[in-house]
Amino acid sequence: MASQLLRSTFQQTKKLLGCGSYIKHQRFSIRKQWMSQLPKSGSNHVTPPAFLNAKNKWLSLQFDEKEKNYPYVWLRDNCKCSECYHEVASQRLLQFVDLDIDVEAKSMHVSDTGKDIFINWSDGHEGFYPLSFLEGEHFPAFSDPLRQLKQELWGSELQGQIPTFQFSDILTKDKDLFAWLTALHTKGLTVLQNADCEVGQIHKVGERVAYLKKTYYGDTYHVMSKLDPSSITYTGAAINFHSDLCSSYNQPGMQMLHCIKQSSSGGSNILADTFKIIPELQKEEPDVYNTLKNTLFEFTDIGTEFNDFSFRSSKPAFSYDYEGHLRQVSIHFGRHHSMNVPAEKVYDVYKALKVFFHYLHKKENMVEYKMSEGDIICMDNRRLVHGRSEYTIDPSIEGVQRHLEGGYIDWDEMNSCYRVLFKRLGKKE
């Protein structure tokens, strides 16, 4: 019955072609009548109005009174039959070299359940298209729940308001893990509380999401007080604003610092949201902004951990994606000892960096947070810059007086986990 109704509707539509604006009114009434007569499945599913548009070479479907169009070449390329698509692997079997991009739809019909559409193509193939698949596709945008998330930029108003979660909850409850990932996407900063005060908790977070990003410092790294330091990181000295591992072209995405032992005084984390500050800099200090955006800085990291390493990258302080959105900020407390500018331009670069750091240190742009033992601070390493206030190492006390374990997870893994949970929890776009 469904196929007969469809052919009848198609013939009526063809007769109305060339009738100008009259067709717009009639086509909707025809579809409405057709939809009311189509068979319903046991789940009260109603097949939406559908017709082939030979002129535009697409299939038109109407979901909730909104028309969606599917070009013929795209439909032929996305056939879901077993000959063209491997359902278990969720991948095409149809080779692109065999795809006729000028393919034409000769006819179509709806399954008895009303849940699938079949199209007979000019290349002799019968295409299979579940309506559940077609309804989830959009032109021109690719459907991605992450597009719904908007960055929430912040300054000092986040003091005392950092999104906080229980460590045990994100390890055991999907809804809490999803909320944590959402906060990291929007705010770029969270705190996990009440982790055990021992090495290994960072690994648990990595395994819950996907896996940790291994660097030349290992799966994780340790920041601890030492009386014989090889880096100022191991001293009680203040550390200025920076993003981690600028010597890599793609800096690690999300950084975690787990407080295993905290100093008795000092040692607070200081944080700033550069994605809020940089647009202000662009508006108020355009010359400074342009200098930092267009100067190539040389970032290096040379040393020995598991083996000898020598990392180097050349990039501007501010990097943008193809849509013009800020993608990555590269700033390091070790300063930029090399830069690809003539000698007469060096002063201008230093001046620009000085102005930018002045913005970072404005009271209204900073948040300070001293971790308690068991806290894990999590931050977007490509958006936020962080530092540390000074703390005292007492030479009369033996052993480590402040100990943090750190690690990274890249955004690809974070995004993957978010999408999986989005579907598992039944969220709607």
BAKE-106997 format. One line per field, with one value per residue (C-alpha): residue in one letter; x, z, y. Coordinates in nm, 2 decimals, m for minus. Last residue first. Layout:
BEGIN
residuo: (a, ...)
x: (X, ...)
z: (Z, ...)
y: (Y, ...)
END
This chain:
BEGIN
residuo: (e, k, k, g, l, r, k, f, l, v, r, y, c, s, n, m, e, d, w, d, i, y, g, g, e, l, h, r, q, v, g, e, i, s, p, d, i, t, y, e, s, r, g, h, v, l, r, r, n, d, m, c, i, i, d, g, e, s, m, k, y, e, v, m, n, e, k, k, h, l, y, h, f, f, v, k, l, a, k, y, v, d, y, v, k, e, a, p, v, n, m, s, h, h, r, g, f, h, i, s, v, q, r, l, h, g, e, y, d, y, s, f, a, p, k, s, s, r, f, s, f, d, n, f, e, t, g, i, d, t, f, e, f, l, t, n, k, l, t, n, y, v, d, p, e, e, k, q, l, e, p, i, i, k, f, t, d, a, l, i, n, s, g, g, s, s, s, q, k, i, c, h, l, m, q, m, g, p, q, n, y, s, s, c, l, d, s, h, f, n, i, a, a, g, t, y, t, i, s, s, p, d, l, k, s, m, v, h, y, t, d, g, y, y, t, k, k, l, y, a, v, r, e, g, v, k, h, i, q, g, v, e, c, d, a, n, q, l, v, t, l, g, k, t, h, l, a, t, l, w, a, f, l, d, k, d, k, t, l, i, d, s, f, q, f, t, p, i, q, g, q, l, e, s, g, w, l, e, q, k, l, q, r, l, p, d, s, f, a, p, f, h, e, g, e, l, f, s, l, p, y, f, g, e, h, g, d, s, w, n, i, f, i, d, k, g, t, d, s, v, h, m, s, k, a, e, v, d, i, d, l, d, v, f, q, l, l, r, q, s, a, v, e, h, y, c, e, s, c, k, c, n, d, r, l, w, v, y, p, y, n, k, e, k, e, d, f, q, l, s, l, w, k, n, k, a, n, l, f, a, p, p, t, v, h, n, s, g, s, k, p, l, q, s, m, w, q, k, r, i, s, f, r, q, h, k, i, y, s, g, c, g, l, l, k, k, t, q, q, f, t, s, r, l, l, q, s, a, m)
x: (2.09, 1.93, 2.10, 2.02, 2.29, 2.47, 2.46, 2.61, 2.84, 3.00, 3.02, 3.19, 3.44, 3.54, 3.58, 3.82, 4.02, 4.06, 4.12, 4.45, 4.49, 4.78, 4.96, 5.09, 5.18, 5.23, 5.46, 5.54, 5.77, 5.97, 6.21, 6.40, 6.30, 6.58, 6.62, 6.26, 6.14, 5.93, 5.66, 5.63, 5.31, 5.26, 5.17, 4.89, 4.79, 4.45, 4.34, 4.57, 4.64, 4.27, 4.27, 4.22, 4.32, 4.33, 4.27, 4.37, 4.59, 4.43, 4.50, 4.56, 4.35, 4.41, 4.21, 4.33, 4.18, 4.02, 4.35, 4.54, 4.84, 4.75, 4.70, 5.05, 5.18, 5.04, 5.20, 5.54, 5.51, 5.44, 5.74, 5.97, 5.85, 5.91, 6.26, 6.34, 6.24, 6.58, 6.75, 6.55, 6.27, 6.25, 6.26, 6.49, 6.50, 6.13, 6.07, 6.13, 5.79, 5.63, 5.34, 5.18, 4.81, 4.61, 4.29, 4.15, 3.86, 3.91, 3.72, 4.04, 4.18, 4.38, 4.72, 4.84, 5.19, 5.33, 5.50, 5.84, 5.87, 6.17, 6.22, 6.56, 6.55, 6.80, 6.64, 6.40, 6.46, 6.73, 6.74, 6.64, 6.31, 6.28, 6.03, 6.12, 5.88, 5.73, 5.59, 5.26, 5.00, 5.23, 5.31, 4.95, 4.82, 5.07, 4.98, 4.61, 4.63, 4.27, 4.07, 4.32, 4.41, 4.05, 4.01, 4.33, 4.20, 3.89, 4.06, 4.36, 4.17, 4.40, 4.53, 4.74, 4.81, 4.90, 5.24, 5.24, 5.25, 5.24, 5.33, 5.10, 5.15, 4.98, 4.82, 4.72, 4.79, 4.60, 4.65, 4.40, 4.51, 4.88, 5.06, 5.04, 5.35, 5.55, 5.81, 5.52, 5.51, 5.29, 5.13, 5.28, 5.22, 5.51, 5.66, 5.73, 6.04, 6.00, 6.23, 6.17, 6.01, 6.32, 6.50, 6.78, 6.70, 6.94, 6.72, 6.42, 6.05, 5.83, 5.67, 5.63, 5.55, 5.30, 5.30, 5.66, 5.86, 5.91, 5.53, 5.26, 4.91, 4.69, 4.43, 4.06, 3.83, 3.83, 4.18, 4.32, 4.14, 4.28, 4.63, 4.61, 4.54, 4.86, 5.08, 4.93, 4.70, 4.38, 4.15, 3.92, 3.83, 3.84, 3.88, 3.77, 3.89, 3.83, 3.50, 3.29, 3.48, 3.61, 3.26, 3.11, 3.37, 3.29, 2.92, 2.97, 3.18, 2.92, 2.64, 2.86, 2.91, 3.20, 3.52, 3.36, 3.20, 3.51, 3.70, 3.41, 3.35, 3.41, 3.34, 3.56, 3.34, 3.56, 3.73, 3.55, 3.46, 3.83, 3.82, 3.60, 3.50, 3.22, 3.29, 2.98, 2.88, 2.62, 2.89, 3.01, 2.69, 2.83, 2.61, 2.80, 2.65, 2.54, 2.32, 2.21, 2.19, 2.01, 1.67, 1.84, 1.98, 1.64, 1.47, 1.67, 1.81, 1.86, 1.97, 1.88, 2.16, 2.12, 2.35, 2.04, 1.94, 1.63, 1.57, 1.45, 1.32, 1.30, 1.08, 0.73, 0.70, 0.59, 0.91, 0.88, 0.94, 1.16, 1.21, 1.47, 1.71, 2.00, 2.38, 2.60, 2.86, 2.89, 3.08, 3.32, 3.64, 3.49, 3.48, 3.15, 3.23, 3.15, 3.22, 3.03, 3.26, 2.96, 2.73, 2.97, 2.81, 2.77, 2.68, 2.52, 2.27, 2.32, 2.37, 2.58, 2.75, 2.42, 2.25, 2.53, 2.52, 2.14, 2.14, 1.95, 1.70, 1.54, 1.20, 1.07, 0.71, 0.82, 1.05, 0.97, 1.18, 1.31, 1.53, 1.78, 1.87, 1.76, 1.54, 1.47, 1.32, 1.22, 0.95, 0.90, 0.63, 0.74, 0.67, 0.48, 0.61, 0.35, 0.60, 0.40, 0.45, 0.21, 0.09, 0.07, m0.27, m0.21, 0.13, m0.02, m0.28, m0.01, 0.22, m0.06, m0.14, 0.22, 0.25, m0.07, 0.05, 0.39, 0.25, 0.02, 0.32, 0.40, 0.19, 0.49, 0.49, 0.15, 0.12, 0.45, 0.33, 0.02, 0.23, 0.46, 0.17, 0.03, 0.36, 0.40, 0.05, 0.11, 0.45, 0.28, 0.00)
z: (1.99, 2.23, 2.51, 2.56, 2.82, 2.60, 2.30, 2.48, 2.67, 2.35, 2.22, 2.53, 2.53, 2.17, 2.26, 2.55, 2.33, 2.05, 2.32, 2.43, 2.79, 3.00, 3.32, 3.65, 3.99, 4.25, 4.56, 4.82, 5.12, 4.99, 5.24, 5.54, 5.72, 5.83, 5.48, 5.50, 5.15, 5.13, 4.87, 4.58, 4.38, 4.08, 3.72, 3.47, 3.12, 2.99, 2.63, 2.48, 2.82, 2.90, 3.27, 3.54, 3.90, 4.10, 4.47, 4.72, 4.93, 4.91, 4.61, 4.64, 4.38, 4.25, 3.96, 3.74, 3.48, 3.71, 3.90, 3.59, 3.56, 3.22, 3.08, 3.20, 3.05, 2.72, 2.75, 2.83, 2.54, 2.30, 2.44, 2.40, 2.04, 1.96, 2.11, 1.89, 1.57, 1.50, 1.53, 1.25, 1.35, 1.38, 1.75, 2.00, 2.38, 2.40, 2.77, 3.02, 3.16, 2.84, 2.62, 2.33, 2.29, 2.08, 1.87, 1.87, 1.62, 1.26, 1.09, 0.97, 1.32, 1.49, 1.66, 1.91, 2.04, 1.69, 1.59, 1.56, 1.74, 1.89, 2.08, 2.16, 2.35, 2.50, 2.64, 2.92, 3.06, 2.91, 2.80, 2.54, 2.52, 2.26, 2.16, 1.88, 1.83, 1.50, 1.51, 1.34, 1.63, 1.89, 1.68, 1.56, 1.92, 2.03, 1.74, 1.80, 2.17, 2.29, 2.05, 2.00, 2.37, 2.46, 2.21, 2.37, 2.73, 2.72, 2.52, 2.75, 3.05, 3.35, 3.63, 3.95, 4.14, 4.51, 4.64, 4.95, 5.31, 5.45, 5.12, 4.98, 4.94, 4.68, 4.48, 4.14, 3.84, 3.52, 3.18, 2.89, 2.53, 2.50, 2.28, 1.91, 1.76, 2.06, 2.21, 2.38, 2.62, 2.89, 2.88, 3.08, 3.35, 3.58, 3.83, 4.19, 4.34, 4.59, 4.39, 4.18, 3.89, 3.91, 3.73, 3.82, 4.19, 4.48, 4.79, 4.61, 4.62, 4.39, 4.04, 3.91, 3.56, 3.40, 3.11, 3.06, 3.05, 2.67, 2.65, 2.68, 2.64, 2.89, 2.79, 2.71, 2.95, 3.25, 3.18, 3.18, 3.51, 3.67, 3.55, 3.72, 4.05, 4.03, 4.30, 4.64, 4.82, 4.73, 4.53, 4.74, 4.50, 4.12, 4.02, 3.69, 3.43, 3.05, 3.13, 2.84, 2.73, 3.07, 3.22, 2.96, 3.04, 3.41, 3.34, 3.12, 3.39, 3.65, 3.43, 3.36, 3.72, 3.85, 3.79, 3.76, 4.10, 4.28, 4.20, 4.33, 4.11, 4.13, 3.88, 3.98, 4.17, 4.45, 4.21, 3.88, 3.89, 3.85, 3.48, 3.26, 2.92, 2.88, 2.56, 2.39, 2.36, 2.10, 1.84, 2.07, 1.98, 1.63, 1.32, 1.02, 0.89, 0.54, 0.53, 0.81, 0.88, 1.18, 1.00, 0.72, 0.95, 1.13, 0.79, 0.70, 0.35, 0.11, m0.25, m0.54, m0.79, m1.17, m1.23, m1.29, m0.93, m0.78, m0.44, m0.13, 0.18, 0.53, 0.84, 0.69, 0.81, 0.46, 0.32, 0.12, m0.26, m0.50, m0.87, m1.14, m0.92, m1.13, m1.09, m1.21, m0.94, m1.05, m0.76, m0.87, m0.79, m0.45, m0.36, m0.21, 0.11, 0.34, 0.71, 1.03, 1.11, 1.21, 0.94, 0.65, 0.38, 0.00, m0.06, 0.28, 0.20, 0.38, 0.07, 0.16, m0.17, m0.36, m0.12, m0.15, m0.53, m0.52, m0.31, 0.02, 0.10, 0.43, 0.47, 0.81, 0.89, 1.17, 0.93, 0.56, 0.32, m0.02, m0.23, m0.46, m0.82, m0.83, m1.14, m1.06, m0.72, m0.58, m0.31, 0.05, 0.32, 0.66, 0.75, 1.07, 1.36, 1.62, 1.77, 1.63, 1.28, 1.11, 0.76, 0.54, 0.51, 0.72, 0.56, 0.21, 0.31, 0.46, 0.16, m0.08, 0.13, 0.13, m0.25, m0.31, m0.15, m0.31, m0.64, m0.67, m0.66, m1.03, m1.20, m1.40, m1.21, m1.08, m1.29, m1.16, m0.80, m0.87, m1.02, m0.72, m0.48, m0.67, m0.68, m0.30, m0.23, m0.43, m0.25, 0.09, 0.00)
y: (1.75, 1.49, 1.31, 0.94, 0.87, 0.63, 0.86, 1.16, 0.93, 0.81, 1.16, 1.29, 1.00, 1.08, 1.44, 1.37, 1.13, 1.39, 1.65, 1.49, 1.36, 1.48, 1.40, 1.54, 1.42, 1.68, 1.67, 1.94, 1.88, 1.59, 1.44, 1.57, 1.89, 2.12, 2.26, 2.41, 2.46, 2.77, 2.85, 3.09, 3.12, 2.89, 2.93, 2.86, 2.95, 2.84, 2.77, 2.51, 2.34, 2.31, 2.25, 1.98, 2.03, 1.71, 1.75, 1.48, 1.71, 2.05, 2.26, 2.63, 2.81, 3.16, 3.31, 3.59, 3.82, 4.09, 4.12, 4.20, 3.96, 3.82, 4.17, 4.28, 3.96, 4.07, 4.41, 4.27, 4.02, 4.31, 4.51, 4.21, 4.17, 4.53, 4.52, 4.23, 4.41, 4.57, 4.23, 4.09, 3.84, 3.47, 3.44, 3.27, 3.30, 3.29, 3.31, 3.03, 3.11, 2.97, 3.10, 2.91, 2.97, 2.72, 2.71, 3.06, 3.05, 3.17, 2.89, 2.73, 2.71, 2.99, 3.00, 3.27, 3.29, 3.22, 2.90, 2.74, 2.41, 2.22, 1.90, 1.75, 1.42, 1.19, 0.88, 0.78, 1.12, 1.33, 1.69, 1.95, 2.14, 2.41, 2.68, 2.91, 3.20, 3.30, 3.65, 3.71, 3.67, 3.82, 4.12, 4.16, 4.16, 4.42, 4.64, 4.59, 4.70, 4.77, 4.55, 4.27, 4.27, 4.23, 3.95, 3.79, 3.81, 3.59, 3.31, 3.36, 3.23, 3.29, 3.06, 3.09, 2.77, 2.82, 2.71, 2.92, 2.79, 2.44, 2.28, 2.02, 1.65, 1.43, 1.71, 1.58, 1.80, 1.73, 1.88, 1.87, 1.91, 1.84, 2.09, 2.02, 2.18, 2.04, 2.27, 2.45, 2.16, 2.32, 2.66, 2.94, 3.20, 3.26, 3.01, 3.13, 2.97, 2.68, 2.46, 2.15, 2.35, 2.57, 2.27, 2.04, 2.08, 1.98, 2.05, 1.91, 1.99, 1.79, 1.81, 1.46, 1.33, 1.10, 0.86, 0.95, 1.28, 1.24, 1.25, 0.98, 1.11, 0.92, 0.67, 0.65, 0.85, 0.62, 0.49, 0.85, 0.93, 0.61, 0.69, 1.03, 0.85, 0.65, 0.80, 0.84, 1.08, 0.91, 1.13, 1.34, 1.62, 1.67, 2.03, 2.19, 2.44, 2.49, 2.65, 2.51, 2.20, 2.12, 2.17, 1.93, 1.67, 1.69, 1.66, 1.36, 1.19, 1.27, 1.12, 0.81, 0.73, 0.52, 0.70, 1.04, 0.98, 0.86, 1.19, 1.41, 1.71, 2.08, 2.36, 2.65, 2.91, 3.03, 3.27, 3.23, 3.61, 3.67, 3.61, 3.39, 3.28, 3.03, 2.83, 2.71, 2.35, 2.26, 2.19, 1.91, 1.72, 1.66, 1.64, 1.77, 2.09, 2.16, 1.96, 1.73, 1.36, 1.21, 1.18, 0.98, 0.71, 0.66, 0.66, 0.35, 0.38, 0.08, 0.14, m0.09, m0.09, m0.09, 0.21, 0.43, 0.37, 0.20, 0.36, 0.18, 0.37, 0.22, 0.26, 0.24, m0.12, m0.24, m0.08, 0.25, 0.27, 0.45, 0.51, 0.59, 0.78, 0.91, 0.87, 1.15, 1.09, 0.73, 0.56, 0.28, 0.48, 0.55, 0.19, 0.07, m0.12, 0.17, 0.16, 0.09, m0.21, m0.42, m0.28, m0.32, m0.11, m0.13, m0.50, m0.53, m0.25, 0.09, 0.31, 0.61, 0.68, 0.64, 0.88, 1.13, 1.12, 1.16, 1.47, 1.44, 1.72, 1.80, 1.96, 2.06, 1.98, 1.75, 1.55, 1.61, 1.42, 1.53, 1.31, 1.49, 1.56, 1.92, 1.87, 1.51, 1.58, 1.24, 1.25, 1.18, 1.25, 1.11, 0.75, 0.73, 0.52, 0.42, 0.17, m0.12, 0.02, 0.27, 0.24, 0.55, 0.73, 1.04, 1.09, 1.09, 1.36, 1.58, 1.53, 1.62, 1.93, 2.04, 1.99, 2.19, 2.51, 2.51, 2.39, 2.70, 2.92, 2.84, 2.58, 2.44, 2.11, 2.02, 1.71, 1.58, 1.62, 1.41, 1.14, 1.14, 1.11, 0.82, 0.65, 0.69, 0.57, 0.26, 0.20, 0.24, 0.00)
END
